[in-house]
Amino acid sequence: MKKKVIAIDGPAGAGKSTVAQRVAAKLGYTYIDTGAMYRAAAWKVLQENSMDALTDEVILQTVKDIDVRLQYINKVTKVFVDGVEVSDQLRTPAVSRVVSQVARLGSVRKKMVLLQRKMAQNGAIVMDGRDIASYVLPTADVKVFLTASVEERAKRRFAQMVKKGYKVDLAELKEEITARDKADKERTISPLVKTEDAVLLDTTFMSADEATEKILSLVLK
């Protein structure tokens, strides 16, 4: 059976990463966490520069030749930067503080997209994000637009945050998600959009396992 390329897009809090990881695990594919790739770039920037020296020019110079790879090893996706595994170093407070500064740069995004496309060349990957089907992998074999109501997405995010020990307000989360949706849809570079050939999957009344099975049925048909 042909090893396919699966693109999963959708708004914040829709459960893309959870479902994408489960689909990848079921198929034995590599899950490409595009967010982790930007964290990998931020990690390298911090390895080679001090925090107070991070100008746009310094960041671009540091990452212009970076090689980021994701590999599925022993049922876990590992992240490598220039051949060194850094999976466990990408969620540190330091990386979290600078990742947005790194990811907002157009040249960095172009570099990451090139790497993402390179990893998808041989198939057997599942990639999720905002612009995968529309921009990163427009020729993907399976395209899914995963969504849910704002209320349901807020509830899911609320449950996740509470489980992690954070004190959050459900109404504020709903407002934040609504604002994020607006920003994602209206941004100039690669806005959030459902392509005409993507399958709409509304998971408002669907579990992660059910959504996974729905996508698997599309892949295996």
N, C-alpha and C positions, 0 to 999 in steps of 0.2 A: 504494500500500500504506500502511495506517495506520502512523503513527510511534508505536512502542510504548514503554512504560515497563517497564524490566527491573530487577528487584530481586535481588541476589545476597547471601545471608547465609552465615555460617559461622564456625567457630572460628579462633583465631589460627594463622597459618602454613599455612592451607589453600590459599593461592594466589589468594585472591579478587581482590586488586587487579590482579595480572598478567593473569588471565583476563578480568576486567571491562574492562580497558583494551583488550585484543585484540578482544573482542566489539564494543566501541564503535567501534574503528578500522575493523573490517570493515563495520559498518553505516553509518559516517559519523555516529554519534551522539555526544553529549557524555558523557564519563565524569565522574560526580559523585564526587569523592574527599571523603567526609565528614570524614575526618581533616584534610585540607587546609583545610577550612572552619573548623575549630577553631583551626588554626594561623593562619589569617587573622585571626580574632578576637584571638588572642594578639599578633599583629603590631601591630594597631591599639592595643591596650592599651599596648604598649611605646612606640609613637610618641607617646602623649599623657601618659605617666606614667613616673616613675622606678621602677626595680626595687624599691626599698625602700618604695614607697608603695602596693604592690598589695594592698590589702584587698579583701574580697569586694564591699564597697560601691562602691569605686572601679572595679573591673572591671565590675560590672553597669551603673554609670552610663556607662562608656565605650562599651559595646557595645549599649546598649539601642536605638539607632537605626542600627546598622551595616547596611550593604547589602553582602552578599557574593554574587558571581556567578561562575559557571564557564562559560566559552565555548570551544567547539571551533573553533580557528583554525589553519589550515595543518597539520592532522593532529595538533595538540597542544592539550591542555586548558589554558587560561589561567585564572588566578585574579585576580579584581578585587575590591578593597575600596573602596567609595564611588567607583567609577568609575576607580580607579587600579590598573594591573596590578602585582601584587606576587609573581607566581609564583616568581621567583628569590630572594625574601627570606624564604621560609617555613621553610627548613631550617637557619637559623642557630642557633648554640648558645644565643643569648639566647631565641629563640622556643621552642626545645626545653625550656629550663629552666622556662618558665612555662605552657606549653600545658596541662599536666595541671591546674594550679591554676585555669585559666580553664574548661576543659571539664567539671570536676566540678560546676560550679554548675548547679542545675536550671533556673534562668531563662535561662542561656546556651544550654543544650541545647534548651529550648523555642523560643528565637529561631532557632537553627540549623535546627530541624525545620521551622519555618514557611518559612524561605528555601528549604530543600530541596524542600518540597512545591510552592512557587511555581515553582521551576525545572522541575519535572516536569509542570506543567500542560499544556504543549503536546506532550508526548511526546518521542521521540527521545533518551532518556537511559538510561544504565546506571548504577545506584547500588549500591555495595556497603557492607556493614557488619555489625552484629550484630542490628539490629532493624528493618531496612528493610521486609521483608514484613509483619512483625507489628505495626509501629507507625508508621513514617514513611510508607510507601506501601502500605497494606493493599489498595488496589485496583489494584496493578500488573498489567500484562498478562501478564508472565512472571515467575514466582518460582522461584528456584533456591536450594537449600541445599547449598553446596559444602563438602565435608569430606574428610578423609583420616585414616589412623591416626595416633596420637600419634607413633609411631616414624618414620613417613614425614615428618610435619611437622617433627619435630626435625632430621631429616637435611637437609631442604630449607633450613631456617633456618641450620643449621650451614654448609652450602655457601655460602650468601649472605654470612654473616659472615666466613668465611675469605677469600672473594673480595675483600671490602672491607679485608682486612688485620687483622681483629680476631682475637685469640687466645681461643678459646672451648672449652668442654668439652661434648661431645655429651650426656652423662648429665645435666649441669646444665640444658641447654636442654630436655631432655625433662621434667624436673621443673618448670621454669618454665612450659612449655606446659600441662602437666597442671593446675597451680595456676591458670593464667589461665582455662582451660576451666571449672573449678569456680566461680571468681569471676564469670565472665560468665553462667553458668547460674543462679547464686543471687542475683545483684544484684536489688535491689528495683525499680529503675527500668529498664524495657525490657530484661529478661534475654534472653540468647541462646536462641532457640527455633526449631524448624522448624514452620512453619505447615502445616496439613493440606493446603492446596492447592499447596504448594511441591514441586518435583521434587527428590528427593535425588540428588546427584551425588557419588559417592565416587571421588576422584581418586588413591587410593593407588597404583594401577597404571596411571595415565593421565598423559600429558604435558600441558603447558599448551595445546599446539595441539589435542590431542584433546578436552580439556575445552571449549575454545573452540568447536570444531565441534559438539559435543553441544548447547551452549546455542544456537548459531545455528540448529540444526535445530528447536529448540523455538520460536524466534522466527519462523522463516520458514514453519512448517507451516500 
